[in-house]
């Protein structure tokens, strides 16, 4: 499904009618045409806020700037490497900050992005089927999801760069995964 978020003023400029539109109106807090209100981002401009309790148990907002997001994307594109020939399978919930790399890395390098539905991510067999069907070459879930795949009988993907994020990667899991793909990276 293709969806475009637009304003009433920009709607008339869209050449197709077969796309679902999400219209932003005055009640959405967007006044006027989006193009007229957009301001260029600077490296020190706020990109997003993530809430974490850290070691205190009390939620606090961490402010992340554009320079940090761009640096992360460029770094991952270089090492472990992601190009316009790669396919990313996004498996991370959008409220988790590692979803940024899943979504924006393919978009900034010209690669392909496949977004897995939440119920497929929770089912190792369905996840393995998605990997095979879309010839996924880059996957970066948590160790829990890697275990889910292994428990479902996943036998690996020789062209895949495997990245483990979000929590510590146990040595025994790394030993099982390493021969199952092109490379294994622990980015925790």
Secondary structure, 3 states (H helix, E strand, C coil): CCEEEEEHHHHCCCCCCCCEEEEECHHHCCCCCHHHHCCCCCCCCEEEEEEECCCCCCCEEEEEEHHHHHHHHHHHHHHHHCCCCCEEEECCCCCCCCHHHHHHHHHHHCCEEEECCHHHHCCHHHHHHHHHHCCCCEECCCHHHHHHHHHCCCCCEEEEEEEECCCCCCHHHHHHHHCCEEEEEECC
